[in-house]
C-alpha cells in the first residue's frame, strides 16, 4: 500500500502542474469525446517507473500502453494514470489516479488484492486491501445505510458519441425508470471516483456499462471493503464485461434490477 500511495502522489505532482496549465497541453484525439494528453502519458510513465522499481517482477495493464510483462504473471498492476481526462482538459477539478493490484491464484482465478484511487485536486486518497477494510486518508469508510429509493442519490456515466448504440439505449431505459423514484442522479465523469464515493457513502449506488479494467479495478475492491455490493446487471462478476452496478446492500437489488431491465430492453430493440 505504501508503494501504491507513494507512486500515486509522485505522479500527481506533475499532473497538478499540468492541470494548472491545461490550456497549453497538446492533445490528440483517440475518438469522439475521448482524449489523451501529454499529461496522461507522463503520469503513466511515472507510475510504471515507480511501481516497477518497487516490484520488478509484476506485470502491468495500463490504459495508454496496454498489457506488458509476463503472460504467466502472478501479480499485476492495473493502472489508469488519469481517470476523468475530459474533466481535466476542461479545467474541472474532478479526476483521479487509479491503481489496482491483481493476484492470479493457482486455479487461474484472479482477485483484486489492493486498490488506490487518489484525487489530487482535493488530496483525497481512497484505499483498500482485501480483508482489511477501506479508508479515505486515515478514516475508515462505510457505504451508506439508506434503504428508501426516494432518499437515494445514484451516480452514473452518461454515454457519449463513442459508446455503442445498445449501451446508449440501455442507459436511457434505466434512467427513465429510476428518475421518478430517486432523490437525484449525478454524472461527474470519473468512474474510479464514482466507485470510491459509493464506498464513502456520498452516493448510494453507481452504474455504468462498458467500463475498462483500469476504470474499476481499484474501485471495485474499495466498495466491497466498505461493505457494499458490486456485480454486473445479471449478478455476476462486473469485470467480465465491464458492466458495473455498485451500491449499499439495501439499494443494490433495486438498482441492479433497473439496470438489468434497461439492458434487456436495449437487447430486444437490437434483435
C-alpha positions in Angstrom: 0.0 0.0 0.0 2.9 2.4 0.7 4.3 1.6 -2.7 1.0 2.4 -4.4 0.3 5.6 -2.5 3.8 6.9 -3.0 3.6 6.2 -6.7 0.2 8.0 -7.0 1.4 11.0 -5.1 4.5 11.4 -7.2 2.6 11.2 -10.4 0.0 13.6 -9.0 2.6 16.4 -8.5 3.2 16.6 -12.3 -0.5 16.2 -13.1 -1.4 19.1 -10.8 1.2 21.3 -12.6 -0.2 20.3 -16.0 -3.8 20.9 -14.7 -2.9 24.5 -13.8 -1.6 25.0 -17.4 -4.2 22.9 -19.1 -4.7 25.3 -22.0 -1.1 24.8 -23.1 -1.3 21.0 -23.2 -1.0 19.3 -26.6 -4.0 17.0 -27.0 -4.5 14.2 -29.5 -7.9 12.6 -30.2 -8.4 8.9 -29.5 -12.1 9.1 -30.5 -15.2 11.2 -30.1 -15.2 12.7 -26.6 -12.3 10.5 -25.6 -9.0 12.4 -25.4 -5.5 11.6 -24.4 -3.0 14.3 -23.5 0.7 14.6 -22.7 -0.4 14.6 -19.1 -1.7 11.1 -19.3 1.4 9.8 -20.8 3.7 11.5 -18.4 1.7 10.2 -15.4 1.7 6.7 -16.8 5.4 6.7 -17.3 5.9 8.0 -13.7 3.7 5.3 -12.3 5.2 2.5 -14.3 8.7 3.6 -13.2 7.9 3.7 -9.5 5.8 0.5 -9.4 8.3 -1.5 -11.5 11.2 -0.3 -9.3 9.5 -1.4 -6.1 8.1 -4.7 -7.6 10.3 -5.7 -10.6 8.5 -8.9 -11.4 5.0 -7.6 -11.6 3.1 -7.3 -14.9 1.1 -4.3 -16.0 -2.2 -3.5 -17.6 -2.3 0.3 -18.3 -4.8 2.5 -20.1 -2.4 4.1 -22.6 0.3 1.4 -23.1 -1.8 -1.8 -22.6 -0.5 -5.1 -21.2 3.1 -5.8 -20.6 5.3 -8.2 -18.6 5.0 -12.0 -18.4 1.8 -13.6 -19.7 2.1 -16.0 -16.8 2.1 -13.3 -14.2 1.1 -14.0 -10.6 0.8 -10.3 -9.7 -0.3 -7.5 -12.0 -0.8 -3.7 -11.6 -3.9 -2.3 -13.3 -3.5 1.4 -13.8 -5.4 4.4 -15.0 -3.0 7.3 -14.8 -5.7 9.9 -15.3 -9.4 8.9 -14.9 -11.6 11.8 -15.9 -9.4 13.1 -18.7 -12.2 15.2 -20.2 -12.8 16.9 -16.9 -9.0 17.5 -16.6 -8.8 19.1 -20.1 -11.8 21.4 -19.3 -10.3 22.6 -16.0 -12.8 20.7 -13.9 -11.1 19.5 -10.7 -12.7 16.1 -10.6 -10.2 13.4 -11.8 -8.1 10.7 -10.2 -5.2 8.2 -10.4 -6.4 4.6 -10.1 -4.1 1.7 -9.2 -5.3 -1.8 -8.6 -3.2 -4.9 -7.7 -4.4 -8.3 -9.0 -3.2 -11.7 -8.0 -3.7 -14.8 -10.1 -4.5 -17.9 -7.9 -3.2 -21.4 -8.6 -6.6 -22.3 -10.1 -6.4 -19.5 -12.6 -8.9 -17.1 -10.9 -7.9 -13.5 -10.5 -8.6 -11.5 -7.3 -8.1 -7.8 -6.7 -5.9 -7.6 -3.6 -5.3 -3.9 -3.1 -6.5 -0.6 -4.6 -5.9 3.1 -4.5 -8.0 5.9 -6.0 -6.3 9.3 -5.5 -7.9 12.6 -6.2 -5.0 15.1 -6.3 -7.1 18.3 -6.7 -8.7 17.7 -3.2 -5.9 15.5 -1.8 -8.3 12.5 -1.1 -6.7 9.1 -1.0 -9.2 6.2 -1.1 -7.6 2.9 -0.5 -8.3 -0.7 0.5 -6.6 -4.0 1.0 -8.5 -7.3 0.7 -9.9 -8.3 4.1 -8.6 -5.2 5.8 -11.3 -2.6 5.2 -11.5 0.6 3.1 -10.2 4.1 4.0 -10.2 7.7 3.0 -6.9 9.0 4.0 -6.8 7.6 7.6 -10.6 7.4 8.1 -12.4 4.1 7.9 -15.1 4.0 5.2 -18.6 2.5 5.2 -21.2 2.6 2.5 -24.4 4.5 3.2 -27.2 2.9 5.2 -30.2 4.3 3.2 -32.9 1.9 2.3 -35.6 4.2 0.7 -35.2 4.9 -3.0 -36.8 8.2 -2.5 -33.8 9.3 -0.5 -31.2 7.8 -2.8 -28.6 9.6 -4.9 -27.1 7.5 -7.6 -24.1 8.2 -9.9 -23.7 7.0 -13.5 -21.8 7.7 -16.7 -23.8 9.2 -19.4 -22.9 7.6 -22.8 -21.1 9.8 -25.3 -20.5 9.6 -29.0 -18.1 6.7 -29.0 -20.4 4.4 -26.9 -22.2 1.7 -28.8 -25.9 2.3 -29.5 -27.1 -0.7 -27.5 -25.5 0.8 -24.3 -27.0 4.2 -25.1 -30.4 2.7 -25.3 -29.9 0.7 -22.1 -28.8 3.8 -20.3 -31.9 5.8 -21.5 -34.2 3.0 -20.3 -32.6 2.7 -16.9 -32.5 6.5 -16.4 -36.2 6.7 -17.3 -37.0 4.0 -14.8 -35.0 5.5 -11.9 -35.5 9.3 -12.3 -39.1 9.4 -10.9 -38.1 7.2 -7.9 -34.9 8.7 -6.5 -33.7 12.0 -4.9 -31.1 12.5 -7.7 -28.8 11.1 -10.3 -25.3 12.5 -10.8 -22.8 12.3 -13.7 -19.4 13.6 -12.6 -17.2 12.0 -15.3 -14.7 9.8 -13.4 -15.8 6.2 -12.8 -13.0 5.4 -10.3 -14.1 8.3 -8.2 -17.8 7.3 -8.5 -17.0 3.9 -7.0 -14.8 5.5 -4.3 -17.7 7.8 -3.4 -20.1 4.9 -3.1 -17.6 3.4 -0.6 -17.6 6.7 1.3 -21.4 6.9 1.4 -21.6 10.0 -0.7 -23.5 8.1 -3.3 -25.9 5.3 -2.5 -25.1 3.5 -5.8 -23.4 3.7 -9.2 -24.0 2.0 -12.5 -22.2 2.2 -15.9 -21.9 -0.1 -18.9 -18.8 -0.8 -20.9 -16.1 0.2 -18.4 -12.5 -0.9 -18.9 -10.5 -2.9 -16.3 -8.4 0.1 -15.3 -11.5 2.2 -14.7 -12.8 -0.1 -12.0 -10.1 -2.5 -10.6 -9.3 -0.4 -7.5 -12.8 1.0 -7.1 -14.5 -2.5 -7.0 -12.3 -3.6 -4.1 -12.8 -0.3 -2.2 -16.6 -0.6 -2.4 -16.6 -4.2 -1.3 -14.2 -3.5 1.6 -16.6 -0.6 2.7 -19.4 -3.1 2.9 -21.0 -2.5 -0.5 -22.0 -4.9 -3.3 -20.6 -4.9 -6.8 -21.8 -7.1 -9.6 -22.8 -6.9 -13.3 -26.5 -6.3 -14.0 -27.1 -10.1 -14.0 -25.5 -10.5 -10.6 -22.2 -11.9 -12.0 -18.6 -10.6 -12.0 -18.5 -7.0 -13.2 -15.0 -7.5 -14.5 -16.2 -9.9 -17.2 -18.0 -7.5 -19.4 -17.3 -4.1 -17.8 -20.9 -3.5 -16.8 -21.0 -2.4 -13.2 -23.7 -2.0 -10.6 -22.3 -0.9 -7.2 -24.4 0.1 -4.2 -25.0 -0.4 -0.5 -26.6 -3.7 0.4 -30.1 -2.3 0.7 -30.1 -0.5 -2.7 -28.1 -3.0 -4.8 -31.0 -5.3 -5.7 -33.3 -2.5 -6.8 -30.5 -0.7 -8.8 -29.4 -4.0 -10.4 -32.9 -4.8 -11.4 -33.4 -1.4 -13.1 -30.1 -1.7 -15.0 -30.8 -5.3 -16.0 -34.2 -4.2 -17.4 -32.6 -1.5 -19.3 -30.0 -3.9 -20.8 -32.7 -6.4 -21.7 -34.9 -3.8 -23.4 -32.0 -2.5 -25.4 -31.1 -6.0 -26.5 -34.7 -6.6 -27.6 -34.6 -3.4 -29.7 -31.5 -4.7 -31.5 -32.8 -8.2 -32.3 
